[in-house]
Structures are given as structure tokens and as C-alpha cells.
Amino acid sequence: MDIFIAGTDTSAATIVWTMVELIKNPEAMKKAQDEITEIAWGKENIEESDLPKLSYLKLVLKESFRLHPPAPLLIPRETTRACTINGYEIPAKTRILINARTIARDPFYWKDPDSFKPERFFYSSVDFRGHDYELIPFGIGRRSCPGINFSVLTVELALANLLHYFDWKLPHGITRDDVDMVEAVGLTVHKKTPLLLIATPRPR
Ligand code: HEM
């Protein structure tokens, strides 16, 4: 049950938020699809073995995790003993919430923090695997997400195939500025209103 609860909702939210960002940023969408065409032309499906070659898609996903960590406050935890952080005394058994979302948009660490720019990771070694504290969508340390490798593969595979199979457009009369970014309240943050897109099969 833990695996179903922790794994499905988070991965689904990531796929939707990434599609939202791609539809609002057509240059990034084009780059991601061009890369897919290059490595997968003539192939029916993108397979797991193709994923290491999709380097731009990996930047897109990183940027999506930065702007939309599906669990923005991670999971509430409790301190096992008293400690002092930046001069603040935290007693034992204090409920701790870590605001990963705000950290990932902190202008001290991120230039133009609210913009979707996968290219920012071209020359940066910052990753989301828990070593760089400015980007922690999976948490840090021994209680961080044990599903990280599985989920990144699953999400990459789903996104790659969505972009391989279809071109995506907004419905007639809707512009990308009309697509709202309002979030539903919850431990896992989803888009409040469903994303409605038109899929046209791509030549493969
Ligand atoms: C995009 C996908 C996912 C994201 C962003 C994500 C994120 C997280 C985060 C932030 C935590 C809490 C870490 C902390 O408190 O420091 C967590 C915990 C956990 N995740 Fe994930 N997760 C994802 C997918 C998955 C998948 C696919 C599985 C299982 C197959 C999974 C299983 C778990 C479990 C069991 C925990 C609890 C670990 C513990 O309390 O020790 N997650 N996840």
C-alpha cells in the first residue's frame, strides 16, 4: 500500500506538470521532440535502453522537479533528539516540515527562479538525488524516497513515449497564457483544473 500511495500520485503529478510546462514553452517541447526523433526514428516505442540518450528530456524533467516537486513539503518528520540549526533550538519530538518547493525557487540559489528553463542545468552539476540541498524533490538522507530510480525511469519512459507518439496542441481558441498553474491543496500537489490537450499522431 505504501508503494501504491507514494509512487502513483507523485509520478502522475510529475507527468502532468511537465506536460503543462512543455505546452507553455514550445521551444522546449520542440527540442525534446527533435531529440526523440533523432534517437527513435522508425521505432514503434521508446524503450528503457533508449533513455540514457535523451539528455534534453532529462534537463526538462529536472526543471519540472524544481518548479513542481510533487511533494513540496516532503513528508512530515519528527526530530529524534534536540538540535540547534542556525541558532534556533529545536527540541526533540518536534514536527518538521521542509519546504522543498520554496528552496527550489530561492533567488539566492536560482537565477530567474520562476521561469521554466531546462537549459539552466546544461552547465550545472546540481541534481535531484539528495546531494544538492537546493533541489530535493525526493528528500535527503536515509528517509529520502526509496523509489527514486524506479520513478525517474517510469516518468521518463512515459513522457518520452507521449512525445514520440503525438504532437500536442491546445484546444481551439485557448492560448498558452490561458493555461493556469493553479495547484490543488494536498500532500501531493496536482494541477487544480485538468490539463486538456489535443493529441495528433506523429509520423514515426
Ligand atoms: C516523481 C516521483 C516521486 C517523488 C517526487 C517522490 C518523492 C518522495 C518524497 C519527497 C518522499 C519523502 C522524503 C523525505 O521525507 O525526506 C518520499 C518517500 C517515499 N517514497 Fe517517493 N517519490 C516518488 C515516487 C515514488 C515511487 C515510484 C515509490 C515506490 C515505488 C516511492 C516510494 C516511497 C516510499 C515508500 C517513501 C517513504 C520512505 C520512508 O518514509 O522512509 N516513491 N518520496
Residues whose N, C-alpha, C, O or C-beta is under 5 A from the ligand:
A	BS01	HEM	D2 I3 A6 G7 T10 S11 T14 P70 A71 L74 I75 P137 F138 G139 I140 R142 R143 S144 C145 P146 G147 S151
